[in-house]
Amino acid sequence: MKKFNLFKEIITVDRKNLQEAIDAKKTFGIDINGRVCNEPFTTDDIFIYIGTPNANVALSEALGSKYQVVEDDNRVLIKAFSNWQKIIGFNTTRATYDDTTADGVDEFSTKEMENIGWHAAEFNIKYRTLVELLEEKCDGTLICIEQEDPYQFSGLGFVSNLDNARDTLFNYCQTEVKRLITEDEDFAKESLNDDELEAAEFFKAL
């Protein structure tokens, strides 16, 4: 997955398109690639802005005080990290997973992936392990704020191909559960409890 760190990224928007959207006085969005989007929005959109700007102020002020906006000839350059809390709010419903809280990831947005996460927990396979696998192996975007000193991270993960992500997680868990049953006496087949047995059968590991 590609990391889109709002602390570092500058979003470039076509000035004419942005001005036309503002002048229309209707709700629109600006996605992470700088595209101006009109409603209805799609599940593939990842936004740094959604709203109805004030058309009676300078373009550099129209999006609000939480955005740093610089006009550069035919382009408008936007830094959006100061509005991170609202950006979370209007993107969360489309995200594959939410890694914005101190507790970390505790569920996936699709039923199939959540079933994998739920059953994997019976063999102490953490959501964090599964998320790191998605970020390493799958295409998509992790929109986040991340800084080094002091370290801070909050992110929303958007996987491009959910079927591929499901299969990646399932195959990893199947291999790991088989290994645990074979090598770890705590998970020996004869000592599995009902929930562990159900999970092993779910992963076709017996």
KEKE-3310 file (N, C-alpha, C; in steps of 0.2 Angstrom, whole numbers, plus 5000, padded with zeros to 4 digits):
npx = (5004:5002:5008:5001:5005:4999:5006:5017:5013:5008:4993:4989:4978:4968:4966:4956:4946:4943:4939:4927:4919:4918:4911:4899:4892:4888:4889:4905:4920:4937:4949:4963:4972:4970:4959:4944:4928:4911:4895:4885:4897:4909:4914:4927:4933:4945:4945:4952:4945:4928:4914:4905:4911:4914:4909:4911:4924:4942:4950:4960:4956:4944:4942:4943:4950:4958:4965:4980:4982:4989:4990:4996:4999:4991:4988:4982:4989:4988:4989:4984:4984:4981:4967:4964:4956:4943:4944:4946:4933:4925:4930:4930:4919:4921:4933:4944:4950:4952:4964:4966:4965:4970:4970:4972:4969:4954:4945:4939:4931:4924:4913:4918:4932:4932:4928:4939:4948:4942:4942:4955:4960:4958:4969:4979:4983:4986:4976:4985:4995:4989:4985:4998:5002:4993:4997:5009:5008:4997:4988:4984:4979:4986:4981:4987:4993:5009:5023:5040:5046:5040:5035:5021:5006:4992:4980:4970:4966:4964:4960:4963:4959:4948:4945:4957:4964:4957:4960:4974:4975:4968:4975:4988:4984:4979:4991:4998:4990:4990:5004:5005:4996:5004:5016:5016:5012:5002:4992:4989:4981:4972:4970:4963:4950:4932:4930:4943:4944:4933:4939:4950:4944:4938:4948:4952:4962:4964)
npy = (4994:5011:5025:5039:5053:5066:5076:5078:5079:5089:5094:5096:5106:5110:5126:5133:5123:5122:5135:5136:5126:5131:5143:5138:5135:5123:5107:5099:5088:5087:5076:5065:5066:5078:5080:5088:5084:5080:5077:5062:5054:5041:5024:5023:5035:5045:5058:5075:5085:5090:5099:5115:5129:5146:5157:5170:5175:5177:5165:5158:5157:5151:5137:5136:5139:5129:5124:5126:5136:5140:5150:5147:5152:5143:5134:5127:5125:5114:5111:5100:5094:5099:5098:5085:5078:5080:5075:5062:5059:5061:5051:5038:5029:5023:5017:5003:4999:5006:5015:5024:5027:5025:5012:5005:4995:4986:4979:4975:4982:4974:4960:4948:4949:4953:4941:4933:4940:4939:4925:4922:4927:4918:4910:4918:4927:4943:4958:4968:4962:4957:4969:4974:4965:4967:4980:4978:4968:4971:4981:4998:5013:5021:5033:5045:5054:5056:5058:5060:5064:5070:5053:5051:5044:5041:5033:5029:5015:5010:4998:4992:4981:4971:4957:4951:4955:4949:4935:4935:4938:4926:4915:4917:4916:4903:4896:4899:4894:4881:4878:4881:4872:4860:4863:4869:4865:4871:4873:4860:4848:4839:4846:4857:4870:4872:4885:4887:4875:4878:4889:4883:4874:4884:4890:4879:4871:4859)
npz = (5000:4997:5006:5012:5018:5027:5034:5026:5013:4999:4991:4975:4966:4951:4947:4940:4940:4954:4957:4950:4956:4969:4966:4962:4973:4979:4988:4987:4984:4987:4982:4987:4976:4971:4963:4959:4965:4962:4971:4968:4979:4977:4983:4981:4983:4992:5002:5005:5008:5011:5008:5007:5002:5007:4995:4995:4999:4998:4987:4993:5006:5006:5009:5023:5039:5043:5033:5024:5011:4995:4981:4965:4950:4938:4947:4963:4979:4992:5010:5021:5034:5047:5048:5051:5060:5055:5043:5045:5049:5037:5029:5035:5034:5022:5023:5024:5035:5052:5059:5069:5083:5100:5103:5092:5077:5077:5070:5054:5039:5030:5029:5026:5028:5041:5047:5046:5054:5066:5069:5068:5079:5089:5088:5093:5083:5079:5075:5072:5066:5054:5048:5045:5036:5025:5022:5017:5007:4999:4986:4988:4998:5012:5021:5031:5047:5051:5061:5067:5079:5093:5091:5081:5076:5065:5056:5041:5032:5015:5005:4988:4981:4987:4987:4984:4995:5005:5002:5003:5017:5022:5017:5024:5037:5037:5034:5046:5056:5054:5056:5070:5075:5073:5078:5091:5107:5115:5106:5101:5091:5098:5110:5107:5111:5109:5102:5096:5089:5080:5073:5067:5058:5050:5044:5037:5042:5047)
capx = (5000:5005:5007:5000:5006:4997:5011:5022:5010:5004:4989:4989:4972:4968:4963:4949:4941:4941:4935:4920:4916:4916:4906:4893:4889:4886:4894:4910:4925:4944:4952:4970:4975:4969:4953:4938:4923:4904:4891:4887:4904:4910:4917:4934:4936:4948:4945:4955:4940:4921:4910:4902:4915:4911:4911:4912:4930:4947:4951:4965:4952:4937:4941:4943:4956:4962:4969:4985:4981:4993:4989:5002:4997:4985:4987:4981:4992:4984:4991:4977:4985:4977:4960:4964:4950:4937:4946:4944:4926:4921:4933:4930:4914:4924:4940:4945:4951:4953:4970:4967:4964:4976:4969:4974:4964:4951:4940:4939:4925:4920:4911:4923:4939:4931:4927:4946:4951:4939:4944:4962:4962:4958:4976:4983:4985:4983:4974:4990:4999:4985:4986:5005:5002:4989:5001:5015:5007:4991:4988:4979:4982:4986:4981:4989:4997:5014:5028:5045:5049:5039:5032:5014:5003:4985:4979:4965:4968:4960:4963:4960:4956:4946:4945:4964:4966:4954:4964:4980:4974:4966:4981:4993:4981:4979:4998:5000:4986:4993:5010:5004:4994:5009:5022:5014:5008:4996:4987:4989:4974:4968:4969:4959:4944:4927:4931:4949:4942:4929:4943:4954:4940:4936:4954:4954:4969:4964)
capy = (5000:5018:5029:5046:5056:5073:5080:5080:5079:5095:5092:5101:5106:5114:5132:5134:5118:5123:5141:5134:5122:5136:5147:5134:5135:5116:5103:5096:5086:5087:5070:5066:5067:5085:5080:5091:5079:5082:5072:5058:5052:5034:5021:5023:5042:5047:5065:5079:5091:5090:5105:5120:5134:5153:5160:5178:5177:5175:5158:5155:5157:5148:5131:5137:5141:5122:5122:5130:5136:5144:5150:5147:5153:5139:5128:5129:5120:5113:5107:5098:5090:5103:5096:5078:5075:5080:5071:5055:5059:5060:5045:5032:5025:5020:5014:4995:4998:5012:5014:5031:5027:5022:5005:5002:4992:4980:4976:4976:4985:4970:4954:4942:4950:4953:4934:4931:4943:4936:4918:4922:4929:4912:4908:4924:4931:4950:4963:4972:4957:4956:4975:4975:4961:4971:4986:4975:4964:4973:4988:5003:5019:5022:5040:5046:5059:5052:5062:5056:5066:5064:5049:5051:5040:5040:5032:5025:5010:5009:4992:4993:4975:4968:4950:4950:4956:4943:4929:4936:4936:4919:4911:4918:4913:4896:4893:4900:4890:4874:4878:4881:4865:4855:4864:4872:4861:4874:4872:4853:4846:4836:4851:4863:4871:4873:4890:4886:4870:4881:4893:4879:4872:4889:4891:4873:4869:4852)
capz = (5000:4997:5012:5010:5025:5027:5037:5021:5006:4997:4986:4970:4963:4946:4950:4937:4943:4961:4958:4947:4961:4974:4963:4961:4980:4981:4991:4983:4988:4984:4984:4988:4970:4969:4959:4962:4964:4964:4973:4973:4979:4977:4988:4980:4984:4998:5002:5010:5009:5008:5010:5003:5004:5006:4989:4995:5002:4993:4986:4998:5013:5005:5012:5030:5042:5045:5027:5021:5004:4991:4974:4961:4943:4937:4952:4970:4983:4999:5015:5025:5040:5052:5048:5051:5064:5051:5037:5048:5049:5031:5026:5039:5032:5016:5024:5025:5043:5055:5064:5072:5090:5104:5104:5086:5073:5081:5065:5046:5037:5026:5033:5025:5031:5049:5049:5046:5060:5072:5070:5069:5086:5093:5088:5095:5077:5080:5070:5069:5061:5048:5045:5042:5030:5020:5020:5013:5001:4995:4984:4991:5001:5019:5022:5038:5049:5054:5062:5070:5085:5096:5086:5081:5070:5065:5049:5038:5026:5009:5000:4981:4979:4993:4986:4985:5002:5009:5000:5006:5025:5023:5016:5029:5043:5036:5035:5053:5061:5053:5059:5077:5077:5072:5082:5097:5111:5117:5101:5098:5089:5104:5116:5105:5113:5104:5098:5092:5084:5075:5069:5063:5053:5046:5040:5033:5044:5050)
cpx = (5004:5003:5006:5000:5005:5001:5016:5018:5007:5000:4988:4982:4972:4963:4956:4944:4938:4937:4928:4916:4914:4910:4899:4889:4885:4891:4899:4916:4932:4947:4960:4975:4974:4963:4947:4932:4916:4900:4887:4894:4904:4914:4925:4937:4939:4949:4950:4951:4933:4918:4908:4906:4911:4914:4912:4919:4935:4948:4955:4962:4946:4936:4941:4950:4961:4966:4974:4984:4986:4991:4995:5000:4990:4983:4985:4984:4989:4988:4985:4978:4981:4970:4959:4958:4944:4938:4945:4937:4923:4925:4932:4925:4916:4930:4939:4946:4953:4959:4971:4966:4970:4976:4971:4968:4961:4945:4941:4932:4921:4919:4916:4930:4938:4931:4934:4949:4949:4941:4951:4964:4962:4965:4981:4986:4982:4981:4980:4995:4996:4986:4993:5005:4999:4994:5007:5014:5001:4992:4983:4983:4981:4986:4982:4992:5002:5020:5033:5046:5044:5034:5024:5011:4996:4983:4972:4967:4962:4963:4959:4956:4954:4946:4952:4966:4963:4958:4970:4980:4972:4972:4986:4990:4981:4986:5000:4997:4989:4999:5009:5001:4999:5014:5021:5010:5002:4990:4987:4982:4970:4966:4965:4952:4939:4929:4938:4948:4938:4934:4948:4950:4939:4942:4956:4961:4970:4965)
cpy = (5006:5022:5036:5050:5064:5078:5082:5081:5086:5093:5098:5100:5111:5121:5134:5130:5120:5129:5140:5130:5127:5140:5144:5134:5128:5112:5099:5093:5087:5080:5070:5067:5074:5085:5083:5086:5081:5076:5069:5055:5044:5031:5021:5030:5042:5055:5069:5085:5089:5095:5109:5127:5141:5156:5167:5180:5175:5167:5154:5154:5153:5141:5131:5137:5135:5120:5128:5130:5142:5144:5151:5146:5148:5134:5131:5123:5120:5109:5106:5095:5093:5101:5089:5075:5075:5076:5064:5054:5057:5054:5039:5027:5021:5016:5006:4994:5005:5011:5021:5032:5024:5015:5001:4999:4986:4977:4979:4978:4979:4963:4949:4943:4950:4946:4931:4933:4940:4929:4917:4923:4923:4908:4913:4928:4938:4954:4966:4968:4957:4963:4976:4971:4964:4976:4984:4972:4966:4980:4992:5009:5019:5030:5041:5052:5055:5057:5058:5057:5072:5060:5049:5048:5039:5038:5028:5021:5009:5004:4993:4987:4971:4960:4948:4950:4951:4937:4930:4935:4929:4915:4911:4915:4905:4892:4893:4895:4883:4873:4877:4874:4860:4856:4867:4868:4864:4874:4865:4852:4844:4840:4857:4864:4872:4879:4890:4880:4873:4885:4889:4876:4878:4890:4884:4870:4862:4846)
cpz = (5000:5003:5010:5017:5024:5030:5031:5014:5005:4991:4981:4966:4957:4948:4947:4940:4950:4961:4955:4952:4967:4972:4962:4967:4981:4984:4986:4987:4984:4987:4985:4982:4967:4964:4963:4960:4967:4967:4967:4973:4979:4983:4987:4981:4991:4998:5007:5012:5007:5012:5005:5005:5003:5000:4989:4998:4997:4993:4991:5005:5012:5009:5020:5033:5044:5039:5025:5014:5000:4984:4970:4953:4942:4942:4959:4974:4990:5003:5020:5032:5046:5053:5049:5055:5059:5045:5039:5047:5043:5027:5029:5036:5025:5017:5025:5032:5045:5060:5067:5079:5093:5104:5098:5082:5077:5076:5058:5044:5033:5030:5032:5028:5039:5051:5050:5052:5066:5074:5071:5076:5091:5093:5089:5089:5078:5074:5067:5064:5054:5044:5041:5036:5024:5017:5016:5007:4996:4992:4987:4994:5008:5020:5030:5040:5053:5055:5067:5077:5088:5091:5087:5075:5070:5057:5047:5032:5021:5005:4994:4979:4985:4992:4987:4992:5006:5008:5003:5014:5026:5022:5021:5035:5043:5037:5042:5057:5060:5056:5067:5079:5077:5077:5089:5101:5114:5112:5097:5097:5094:5109:5114:5108:5108:5099:5093:5087:5078:5070:5065:5057:5048:5041:5036:5035:5047:5045)
residu = (MET:LYS:LYS:PHE:ASN:LEU:PHE:LYS:GLU:ILE:ILE:THR:VAL:ASP:ARG:LYS:ASN:LEU:GLN:GLU:ALA:ILE:ASP:ALA:LYS:LYS:THR:PHE:GLY:ILE:ASP:ILE:ASN:GLY:ARG:VAL:CYS:ASN:GLU:PRO:PHE:THR:THR:ASP:ASP:ILE:PHE:ILE:TYR:ILE:GLY:THR:PRO:ASN:ALA:ASN:VAL:ALA:LEU:SER:GLU:ALA:LEU:GLY:SER:LYS:TYR:GLN:VAL:VAL:GLU:ASP:ASP:ASN:ARG:VAL:LEU:ILE:LYS:ALA:PHE:SER:ASN:TRP:GLN:LYS:ILE:ILE:GLY:PHE:ASN:THR:THR:ARG:ALA:THR:TYR:ASP:ASP:THR:THR:ALA:ASP:GLY:VAL:ASP:GLU:PHE:SER:THR:LYS:GLU:MET:GLU:ASN:ILE:GLY:TRP:HIS:ALA:ALA:GLU:PHE:ASN:ILE:LYS:TYR:ARG:THR:LEU:VAL:GLU:LEU:LEU:GLU:GLU:LYS:CYS:ASP:GLY:THR:LEU:ILE:CYS:ILE:GLU:GLN:GLU:ASP:PRO:TYR:GLN:PHE:SER:GLY:LEU:GLY:PHE:VAL:SER:ASN:LEU:ASP:ASN:ALA:ARG:ASP:THR:LEU:PHE:ASN:TYR:CYS:GLN:THR:GLU:VAL:LYS:ARG:LEU:ILE:THR:GLU:ASP:GLU:ASP:PHE:ALA:LYS:GLU:SER:LEU:ASN:ASP:ASP:GLU:LEU:GLU:ALA:ALA:GLU:PHE:PHE:LYS:ALA:LEU)
# end
